[in-house]
């Protein structure tokens, strides 16, 4: 098990480029199963979760070729469907949350798709109901083995239909869309997720020959086609990593430039960080964060009440950045209520920040109130364990701002979502060492 040793209290300086988007990659890679033709994908992040999915595709019989750093070609012209019912697949599929999105493409193209109960972050319940209810409405027969925790769907032919999703699940919408593009007739999906990464998937599918309209809205209309062809696709920069670097710059009072951020796809994220008092400047397609030598002050609502930052489906604020907001607020002037609506275990890492000297009241599993120090009292170094990807990076940011040397254990969680994070941070002046 790996460990990060971090000497905090150092100012950082320079520029950093975000990796390709992890959450987009998990969708896009599954879509290569929809065609026997070659699909080329660029800007793939070299992270554990994505590499696990690429390995799973290889075991399914997909021909994978690395073309250059971050660029691969995929050709699913000889898929091994027997692997789906093997004991090896039951183990391999459990290791990754994103593996659930192979079900829709396999069902659409081959008439059956299976998946063991996926793993991933321990941040609370993550239901699969939206995925399978949508596939059932398209005509699939659903099966579940409670003993093996193994899901399956089968259908001789999928037929388009109207559906109103109970929740605007991003992965659920992606799975249903990938199934519906090869269904017979028209499919209408209302309350669909409309995140930029889902829009990217839809645009890629349209280039492959799909007929999807309403992209970017919560009402998607899909005219089924008989087959899809190959294409080339380049992924967006990772929005969560961009938000992480904004938080890092503020907490360490560093001047940083985040390059090639695809501003038009950031939504309200910059304005949320500005409400925390952080200066977020646009320079072309870059973000410049000046050194906050005098700190930063949290805004109040216009009636003077305490600011609340909550997650919401796009174009609302992504839940993946609430951990970053929480840690950034520990050194702000003022107070903020962080409301994590989606997952009931995601705020449980705050005890580690409290051990470091942060003033945080955990109101309940979903809400925490943060009273900022205004840098009058620095956080203290300590030994911590990373519970999940986003909490792990938040603790890393806290350690880089703290006085003394901190240790973060279970850094494999961080590696699941952030590419060579220690090397990239050292390049801008961070004192961080990876110890095996």
Secondary structure, 3 states (H helix, E strand, C coil): CCEEEEECCCCCEEEEECCECHHHHHHHHHHHHHCCCEEEEECCCCCHHHHHHHHHHHHCCCEEEEEECCEEEEECCCCCHHHHHCHHHHHHHHHCHHHHHHHHHHHHHHCEEEEECCCCCCCCCCCCHHHHHHHHHCCCEEEEECCCCEEEEECCCCECCEEECCCCCHHHHHHHHHHHCCCECEEEEECCCCCHHHHHHHHHHHHCCCEEECCCCCEEEEECCCCCCCEEEECCECHHHHHHHHHHHHHCCCEEEEECCCHHHCCCHHHHHHHCCCCCEEECCEEEECCCCCCCECCCCCCCCCEEEECCCCCCCCHHHHHHHHHHHCCCECEEEEECCCCCCCCCCHHHHHHCCCEEEEEECCEEEEECCCCCCCCECCEEECCCHHHHHHHHHHHHHCECEEEEECCHHHHCCCCCHHHHHHCCCCEEEEEC
